[in-house]
Amino acid sequence: MIIIKNIKGLVQVREKSPKYLSGAQMQELPVLENAWISLKDGRIYDFGSMDNYPENDAYEVIDAQGSLVLPAWCDSHTHLVYAGNREKEFELRLKGATYQEIAAAGGGILNSAKTLQNTSEEELYQQSAARLKAVMHMGTGAIEIKSGYGLELEAEMRMLRVARRLGETFNIPVRTSFLAAHAVPESFETSGAYVAHIIDEMLPKVVESGLADYIDIFCEDGYFSLNDTDQLLGAAAAYGLRPKIHVNQFTAEGGVALGVDHNALSVDHLEEFTKADLTALKGSETMAVALPGCSFFLGIPYTPARRIIDAGLPLALATDYNPGSAPSGNMNFVVSAACSKMKMTPQEAINAATINGAYAMGLENEVGSITKGKRANLIITENIPSIGYLPYSFGQNHIKEVIIGGQRLNSSN
């Protein structure tokens, strides 16, 4: 049991946590000043004002000494399980090659797939575990991990097994998405033929394994069409797999509305965004997810957060951590970029990276707010002047300590 006392501000306190926050609600970030919080059996047990501090010798006491405490980040879109890196492609882009040109020349996702197919499961686990440790120490307390660098059944299953093992080993909520429809392998002439193969040969075995929580597809010009997406999501629905889809990264061609039609939990990227997309999301239960780290790294537009929020819609933030277009899992940078590049307020960005991020991976009842009974996944900051200082002072690490599942992280975990 742990009790943290002398907290300057206990951030994101919710007696009853909402599923998600929309529009003007995203500006509301409740803070309990001069507070304490107690943790028991890996869960948030109680909290209150220091005026009513419960002295209890049974607790391990952490003196926050005027720091802020907030729920750990909820990163709802990553490709954290991968092999090797793509730094050579980074240099090609600096010399003028586009992401699409590199992919057309056999680089990009196909490059990562070749590397992963030649990497053992244990080596893949070790590489991925190192990344997960790093992002946990940067404050991530729940994460979604996609497959998609296998592009064949055995390699895709290998990725999903590694993702499941990571969650079990590190006691962190991990949600998995089956993303075989990430790129078309060279052995298939058309995207439609590959999608048919996924539906007939891969999907039944993945469902039988129980390794995937969601289905995903890269609905984008040059990758998978609206028809491909409709076919795959329809087939997955028959197995009870809900979609979380990549859409509108480079083009806006109706993928958002199609995702909503299939009751997608989230539509992710949205760097290109139309009035029709906005209309499609209104009244739905589908979360829009922005990935500013990808926009920063590729030099493409940022998701229009102000249009989305000002229209009364919800928005979540995630890293898109992957070797090609967003090689960083730092949610602190994502929150900062959302403020400086997408004109979100600190309150909106923090809500997007906690409560709304939790919803975008089906974990809204487990993480994302300071609510009794939720998992004790917390960030203790340095002694900073305000919550707005986190995105403002983006070049430094302002996290003093991270607690996951009621356990304090140290250099060995």
C-alpha positions, 0 to 999 in steps of 0.5 A: 500500500502506498500513500502520496502526500503533500500533492500540490495538485491532484489532476484529473480527479473524477468521482465518476469518470465519463466515457470520454469528453467532447467539445467544451468539456475538454477544457474542464480539467478538475484539480484537487489542491493540497491533496493526498492519494492512497493506492491499494492492491494496484488500484486507486483506493482513496484521495482527499485534502491534506486537511483530512490526511489519514495517518496510517503506519501500514502505508509506504509514504511518498512525500510529493513535496509540492509536485503534481500527480496525474493519471499516466498517459494512455497511448491508443495508437502504436506500432511498438512491436517491430524489428530494427529501424529505418534510419536510412529512409530518414536520410532519403527523405531529407534528400527529397524522397517522399514517404510514398516514393520510398514505399513504392521503391520497396521501402517503408512498411515492406522494409520493416516486414522483411526485417521482422520476418527474419527476426526470432520471437525472442529477439523481437520481444527483447527489442520491444520490451526495451521500447516499452520500458522507455515509454513507461518511464516517460509516463505511459500507463496504457498502450495499444500495439498493432501488428502489421509488420508481418504481412504473413500469418506466422509473423503477424501472430508472432507480433501479437504474441509479443504484444500480449507477453509485454502486457503480462510481463510489465503489468500494464494494460495492452490492447492489440490490433490485427493490422495485416492490411498495413501494406500489400506484400509483393507476392500479391498483385492487388490489394483486393487479392490480399484482403481476400487472403486475410479474410479467408486464411489469416483472420479465422486463425487470429480470432481463434488465438484470442490474440487480437482485441481489434481489427485495423486497416490502412485505408489510404490511396496506394494501400487499401481502398474503401472497398477493401476496407468495407470487405475486411471490416465486415468480415471482422464484425462477424467474429466480433472484432471492432475496428480501429482504422488508419484513415485520412493520412494523405487523402480524404476519400470517405474512409471516416464515414465508412469507419463510422458505418462499421462502428469503429472505436476510433479513426486515426490520423485525420491529417486531411479532414473534410466537412463530410468527415466532420458530419460523419463523426457527429452523433457517433461513438467513434473517437477521432485520434490525432498523431502529431508526432507523425506530422512532425516527423513527415512534415505533413499537416497536423490534424485540425484539432480546433475544427474537431473540438469546436464542432463539439466532438471528442479528440484523443492524442497518441504517438503512432510510435513506429520505425518509419513515420513516428519513431518516438513513443514520448507522449509528453512531446505529443501533448506539447506538439498538440498545444503548439502546433494544433492550438489545443489548450493544455487542459484539452491536450491532457484530457485527450491523452488520458480519458479520451485516449483510454476510451480509444482503446476500450479502457475507459473503466480502467485508466485515464482519470483519478477515480476510485477503483481505477488502476493506480497508474500515475505520474508524479511531476517535478516541482513545476509551477502549473499543469500548463508547464508540462507542454510549455517546457517541452525540451525537458523531462518533468516527470519525477516518478511513475507508478504502474499498477500501484508499483513504483518504477525504477531503473530495473523495471 
